[in-house]
Amino acid sequence: MRYTPVELRHVKLGRSWRGYTRHETDKLLEDVADSFEDVWRERGELTDKLHEVQKTLDEVKQREALLASTLVSAERAAVEAKEAARREADLIVAEAHGEARSVTRAAQAERERLFAEARRVETLLRAALGMIEESQAPRSADAEPSAPALEYWPRREDTREFHPVAVEAEPEPEPAQLPPVAQTDEEDESLPGRDFAWG
């Protein structure tokens, strides 16, 4: 049979002729009741604490589950962000390669155009130089053609300017003299009936 501290305080033991001493027995029952009451009180406090700990444990478990789900979501978001960044980097690199190829092609086309223009200018300069040399050559028919002079033409790497070429001005031919017109009082018979008056 289970007893509470209050029940232990009200227990009445039977009497016998050669039994225990009543005063010591009552004192023992009182001490047992006090001790049992202390244990009972501690048990109640521990039960309350257990409920609080259980409640705290439930909250901690909920937080742990929330943190775990948050961590999983963060890991998933990190993986997705990393994959998106990799795709964007690949796209940027591909665009950069395409742009580099386009710039290279444009530069090569410009280079070829400049080389063609340089060849054209060189040809024009050679032709002009040839014309200048022909104009400076003597024009007498008796003169034997002299050996061609060694021609100096600067290389493409030579960026110095050409020396100016002095060309002697040829004398301008005098205008041809018109034959004198005969002054006659008679009318010209070659043009009969012709009047030279304008109007």
C-alpha positions in Angstrom: 0.0 0.0 0.0 1.3 3.4 -1.0 1.3 6.2 1.6 1.5 10.0 1.3 3.3 12.2 3.8 0.0 13.3 5.3 -1.2 9.7 5.6 2.1 8.8 7.4 1.5 11.5 9.9 -1.9 10.1 10.8 -1.0 6.4 11.0 -2.0 4.9 14.4 -0.1 1.8 15.3 -1.7 -0.9 17.5 -0.5 -1.3 21.1 0.9 -4.4 22.7 2.3 -5.3 26.1 5.9 -5.9 25.0 5.8 -3.6 21.8 8.0 -0.7 20.7 8.3 2.4 22.8 5.5 4.7 21.7 7.4 8.0 21.9 10.3 6.7 19.7 7.9 5.1 17.3 6.0 8.4 16.9 9.2 10.3 16.4 10.4 7.8 13.8 7.1 8.1 11.9 7.4 11.9 12.1 11.0 11.8 10.7 9.9 9.3 7.9 7.0 11.6 7.0 9.3 14.7 6.9 11.8 12.8 4.8 9.1 11.4 2.5 7.6 14.9 2.2 11.0 16.3 1.1 11.4 13.5 -1.5 7.8 14.1 -2.6 8.4 17.8 -3.0 11.7 17.2 -4.9 9.9 14.7 -7.1 7.3 17.3 -8.0 9.9 19.9 -8.7 11.8 17.4 -10.8 8.6 16.5 -12.7 8.1 20.2 -13.4 11.7 20.6 -14.5 11.3 17.5 -16.7 8.2 19.1 -18.4 10.2 22.3 -18.9 13.2 20.4 -20.3 10.9 18.4 -22.5 9.3 21.6 -23.8 12.8 23.1 -24.4 13.9 19.9 -26.1 10.8 20.0 -28.4 11.7 23.7 -29.3 15.3 22.7 -30.0 14.2 19.8 -32.2 12.0 22.2 -34.1 14.8 24.7 -34.5 17.1 21.9 -35.6 14.7 20.7 -38.2 14.3 24.3 -39.4 18.0 24.8 -39.5 18.4 21.5 -41.4 15.9 22.5 -43.9 17.4 26.0 -44.2 20.9 24.5 -44.7 19.5 22.1 -47.4 17.8 25.1 -49.1 21.0 27.2 -48.8 23.1 24.3 -50.2 20.6 23.9 -53.1 20.6 27.6 -53.7 24.4 27.7 -53.7 24.6 24.8 -56.2 22.1 26.6 -58.4 23.9 29.9 -58.1 27.2 28.2 -58.9 25.7 26.5 -61.9 24.1 29.7 -63.1 27.4 31.6 -62.7 29.2 28.8 -64.6 26.7 29.0 -67.5 27.0 32.8 -67.5 30.8 32.6 -67.5 30.7 30.1 -70.4 28.4 32.5 -72.3 30.6 35.5 -71.6 33.7 33.5 -72.7 32.0 32.4 -75.9 30.9 36.0 -76.7 34.4 37.2 -76.0 35.9 34.6 -78.3 33.4 35.6 -81.0 34.1 39.2 -80.5 37.9 38.5 -80.7 37.4 36.6 -83.9 35.4 39.4 -85.4 38.0 42.0 -84.3 40.8 39.9 -85.7 39.0 39.5 -89.0 38.3 43.2 -89.2 42.0 44.0 -88.4 43.2 41.6 -91.1 40.8 43.1 -93.6 42.0 46.6 -92.7 45.6 45.4 -92.9 45.1 44.0 -96.4 43.3 47.2 -97.4 46.2 49.3 -96.2 48.7 47.1 -97.9 46.7 47.4 -101.2 46.5 51.2 -100.7 50.3 51.3 -100.1 50.9 49.3 -103.2 48.7 51.6 -105.2 50.4 54.8 -103.8 53.8 53.2 -104.5 52.8 52.5 -108.1 51.5 56.1 -108.5 54.7 57.5 -107.0 56.9 55.3 -109.3 54.8 56.5 -112.3 55.2 60.1 -111.3 58.9 59.7 -110.7 59.2 58.1 -114.2 57.4 61.0 -115.7 59.7 63.5 -114.0 62.8 61.7 -115.1 61.5 61.6 -118.7 60.8 65.3 -118.6 64.3 66.0 -117.4 66.0 63.8 -120.1 67.6 65.7 -123.1 65.3 65.6 -126.2 67.9 65.8 -128.9 67.6 63.2 -131.6 71.4 62.9 -132.0 72.0 62.1 -128.4 72.5 58.5 -127.6 70.3 57.1 -124.9 72.4 57.0 -121.8 72.5 54.1 -119.5 69.7 54.2 -117.0 70.7 55.7 -113.7 70.4 53.5 -110.7 67.1 54.2 -109.1 66.8 54.6 -105.4 63.5 53.8 -104.0 62.9 53.7 -100.2 61.8 50.6 -98.6 58.4 50.4 -96.9 60.1 50.5 -93.5 61.8 53.8 -94.3 59.5 56.5 -93.1 61.6 59.5 -94.1 60.1 61.9 -96.5 61.2 62.1 -100.1 63.5 64.9 -101.0 61.8 67.5 -103.1 62.5 67.1 -106.9 63.5 70.3 -108.7 61.9 70.5 -112.1 63.1 73.1 -114.6 60.2 75.0 -116.1 60.0 74.6 -119.8 59.8 77.9 -121.7 56.3 78.5 -123.0 56.1 78.6 -126.8 55.4 82.0 -128.3 52.0 82.4 -129.9 52.0 81.9 -133.6 51.8 85.1 -135.7 48.7 85.4 -137.9 49.3 86.5 -141.5 48.5 90.1 -142.1 45.1 90.9 -143.6 45.2 92.8 -146.9 43.4 96.1 -146.9 41.4 96.6 -150.1 38.6 99.0 -150.9 37.0 96.7 -153.3 34.6 94.0 -152.2 35.7 90.5 -152.1 34.3 88.7 -155.1 34.7 85.3 -153.6 31.7 86.1 -151.4 29.3 88.1 -153.5 26.3 89.6 -151.8 27.6 88.7 -148.4 27.4 91.3 -145.7 29.6 90.7 -142.7 27.8 93.1 -140.5 26.4 91.2 -137.6 22.8 91.6 -136.8 
